Amino acid sequence: MKKYIFIALLVISSLSLISWGITGHKAVAQIAENHLTPAAKLAVKKLLGNESLADVSTFADDYRMQPEFKYTTPWHYINVPSGYTFAQFADAITNMPQDNVYKALINFEHELGDSTKSREQKAFALKFIVHLIGDLHQPMHVSHAEDKGGNDIKIIYNGHNNENLHSLWDEGIINRQGFSYKKMATEYDNATQAEIQKWQKDTLMVWLWESYQISSILYEETAKDPNFTAQYYQDYLPIVEKRIEKGGIRLAGVLNNILDKQ
């Protein structure tokens, strides 16, 4: 009995730490797959076999939940103090000694494009890239260390007292909408060609900066009043949709850029 209780708690704990939840991560991956070039699609197929990008989109979270790979947890987020200008933000991130999502993503992109790496190593890198680009587009993954990315900030959402700011942005808003990941990918994937080109040209630092700006607003609003009504859902659902869409479009851009050359 104790064994089953432990497993159940482990599953619950892992779900509470997944950026965008399983549904959101799969939606990011599906949007990306919609925008892959034929060459990139073929390369993905060679690396993943019968698995899709959506299928592997939460591999990195499953991986870090194993005790021996717990050290990979910092790869999923980055902590930055509030109040920075873009120049201060960029300087802090590029000079940060700790492991973080910025360093991890750059490393895995390099490995995916490295012709000396084995198929297994490239597949591993691909799975992490799919997940980490989703992670960094979730605003509360570019946040503050002192409150564990909002996990320690208790809120009331639609009368429920057992919520925190991070989980609300991981899954709370998405779950309220009630879409499957395929429905999300269909509904959210409506960027113009001009938007796609711009978003894919933006630098990784800009992606992080966007999340930082949003999380700063979320922190300020929560400090004023942590009691969120249904209006919060109405106000922020469009931002959730846009962040997931941008994550998918940018993921496609990264994979096309690397895999087309192979």
C-alpha positions in Angstrom: 0.0 0.0 0.0 2.8 2.4 0.9 4.4 1.8 -2.4 1.3 2.7 -4.3 0.8 5.9 -2.2 4.4 6.9 -2.9 3.9 6.4 -6.7 0.7 8.4 -6.6 2.4 11.2 -4.8 5.3 11.1 -7.2 2.9 11.4 -10.2 1.0 14.3 -8.6 4.3 16.1 -7.8 5.6 15.6 -11.3 2.4 16.9 -12.9 2.5 20.1 -10.7 5.9 20.9 -12.1 5.2 20.5 -15.8 5.2 23.9 -17.6 1.9 24.3 -19.6 0.9 20.9 -18.3 0.9 17.9 -20.6 -1.8 19.4 -22.9 0.0 22.7 -23.3 3.4 21.1 -24.1 1.8 18.8 -26.7 0.0 21.8 -28.2 3.4 23.7 -28.6 4.9 20.6 -30.2 1.9 20.1 -32.6 2.0 23.7 -33.7 5.7 23.3 -34.4 5.1 20.1 -36.4 2.6 22.0 -38.5 5.3 24.4 -39.6 8.3 22.0 -40.2 9.8 21.9 -43.7 9.7 18.5 -45.5 13.4 18.0 -44.8 13.0 18.8 -41.1 10.0 16.4 -40.9 12.1 13.7 -42.4 14.9 14.3 -40.0 12.6 14.2 -37.1 11.2 10.9 -38.3 14.6 9.4 -38.5 15.4 10.5 -35.0 12.1 9.7 -33.3 10.8 6.8 -35.4 7.1 6.4 -34.8 7.0 9.1 -32.1 5.8 12.6 -32.9 7.1 15.9 -31.4 3.9 15.9 -29.3 4.6 12.4 -28.0 8.1 13.4 -26.7 7.1 16.9 -25.5 7.1 15.9 -21.8 10.1 13.5 -21.9 12.3 16.1 -20.2 10.0 16.3 -17.2 9.7 12.5 -16.9 13.5 12.3 -17.1 14.1 14.8 -14.3 11.7 13.1 -12.0 14.0 10.1 -11.8 16.3 10.6 -8.7 19.5 10.1 -10.6 18.6 12.9 -13.1 17.2 15.4 -10.6 20.2 17.6 -11.4 18.5 18.5 -14.7 15.7 20.4 -13.0 17.4 23.9 -13.3 17.5 23.4 -17.1 13.7 24.1 -17.2 13.7 27.7 -15.9 15.7 30.8 -15.1 15.5 33.1 -12.0 16.1 36.8 -12.4 15.5 39.6 -10.0 12.7 42.0 -10.8 13.0 45.5 -12.2 15.7 45.0 -14.8 16.0 46.8 -18.1 16.5 44.6 -21.2 20.3 45.4 -21.1 20.5 44.4 -17.4 18.4 41.3 -18.0 20.5 40.1 -20.9 23.7 40.8 -19.0 22.5 38.8 -16.0 21.4 35.8 -18.1 24.6 35.6 -20.2 26.8 35.8 -17.1 24.7 33.6 -14.8 26.9 30.8 -13.3 24.1 28.5 -12.4 22.5 26.0 -14.8 19.4 27.3 -16.4 17.1 27.0 -19.4 19.1 29.5 -21.5 22.3 27.5 -21.2 20.6 24.2 -21.6 18.7 25.1 -24.8 21.9 26.5 -26.4 23.7 23.3 -25.5 21.1 21.0 -26.9 20.7 23.0 -30.1 24.5 22.6 -30.6 24.2 18.9 -30.0 21.3 18.4 -32.4 23.3 20.1 -35.2 26.6 18.3 -34.4 27.4 15.8 -37.1 29.7 13.9 -34.7 26.9 13.0 -32.3 25.1 9.7 -32.5 21.5 9.2 -33.5 20.6 8.5 -29.8 22.4 11.7 -28.6 20.6 13.8 -31.2 17.2 12.3 -30.4 17.9 13.1 -26.7 18.8 16.7 -27.6 15.7 17.0 -29.8 13.4 15.8 -27.0 14.8 18.4 -24.6 14.6 21.2 -27.2 10.9 20.5 -27.8 10.2 20.7 -24.1 12.5 23.6 -23.1 11.2 26.0 -25.7 7.8 25.3 -24.3 9.0 25.9 -20.8 10.6 29.3 -21.4 7.4 30.6 -23.1 5.5 30.0 -19.9 6.0 33.3 -18.1 6.4 31.8 -14.6 9.5 29.9 -15.8 11.3 33.2 -16.1 10.7 34.4 -12.5 12.1 34.6 -9.0 14.1 32.1 -7.0 12.8 33.2 -3.6 9.2 32.0 -4.3 10.2 29.0 -6.5 8.8 30.6 -9.7 5.5 31.4 -8.0 5.0 28.0 -6.5 5.2 29.5 -3.0 2.7 32.3 -3.8 -0.7 31.1 -2.7 -3.7 32.5 -4.5 -7.5 32.0 -4.6 -8.9 31.2 -8.0 -12.6 31.0 -8.5 -13.0 30.4 -4.7 -10.4 27.6 -4.5 -7.8 28.2 -1.8 -5.3 25.4 -2.7 -3.9 27.2 -5.8 -0.5 28.8 -6.4 0.5 31.3 -9.1 2.8 28.9 -10.9 0.3 26.0 -11.2 -2.4 28.5 -12.4 -0.2 29.4 -15.4 0.9 25.8 -15.9 -2.5 24.2 -16.1 -5.2 26.2 -14.3 -6.1 28.5 -17.2 -5.6 25.8 -19.8 -7.8 23.3 -18.0 -10.6 25.8 -17.6 -10.7 26.2 -21.4 -11.0 22.4 -21.7 -9.4 21.9 -25.1 -7.5 18.8 -26.2 -3.9 19.5 -27.4 -5.0 19.0 -31.0 -7.9 21.4 -30.6 -5.5 23.9 -29.0 -3.1 23.6 -31.8 -5.8 24.1 -34.4 -7.4 27.1 -32.6 -4.1 28.8 -31.6 -2.1 28.3 -34.8 -3.3 31.3 -36.8 -0.2 33.6 -37.1 0.3 35.5 -40.3 3.3 34.9 -42.4 4.7 38.2 -41.3 4.3 37.2 -37.7 5.9 33.9 -38.2 8.9 35.5 -39.9 9.3 38.0 -37.1 8.9 35.6 -34.2 11.4 33.2 -35.7 13.9 36.0 -36.2 13.6 37.1 -32.6 16.6 36.0 -30.5 16.4 33.6 -27.6 17.0 36.5 -25.3 13.9 38.2 -26.6 11.8 35.1 -26.0 13.0 35.1 -22.4 12.5 38.9 -22.0 8.9 38.5 -23.2 8.2 36.0 -20.4 10.1 38.2 -17.9 7.9 41.2 -18.7 4.7 39.1 -18.3 5.8 37.5 -15.1 6.7 40.9 -13.7 3.1 42.0 -14.3 1.7 38.8 -12.7 3.8 39.3 -9.6 2.6 42.9 -9.2 -1.1 42.0 -9.7 -0.9 39.1 -7.3 0.8 41.3 -4.6 -2.1 43.7 -4.8 -4.9 41.1 -4.7 -4.3 37.2 -4.8 -8.1 36.6 -5.0 -8.7 35.9 -8.7 -12.2 35.6 -10.2 -13.4 34.4 -13.6 -12.3 37.7 -15.0 -8.7 36.7 -14.6 -9.3 33.8 -17.0 -10.9 36.2 -19.5 -8.0 38.6 -19.2 -5.2 36.2 -19.5 -6.4 33.4 -21.7 -5.3 35.4 -24.8 -1.8 35.7 -23.4 -1.6 32.0 -22.7 -2.8 31.3 -26.2 -0.2 33.6 -27.7 2.7 32.2 -25.7 1.8 28.7 -26.7 1.5 29.7 -30.4 4.8 31.6 -30.3 6.5 28.7 -28.6 5.3 26.3 -31.4 6.3 28.7 -34.2 9.7 29.4 -32.7 10.3 25.7 -32.1 9.6 25.0 -35.7 12.0 27.7 -36.7 14.8 26.3 -34.6 14.3 22.8 -35.9 14.0 23.9 -39.5 17.2 25.9 -39.2 19.2 22.9 -37.7 17.6 19.9 -39.5 17.3 21.4 -43.0 21.1 21.4 -43.1 21.2 17.7 -42.4 
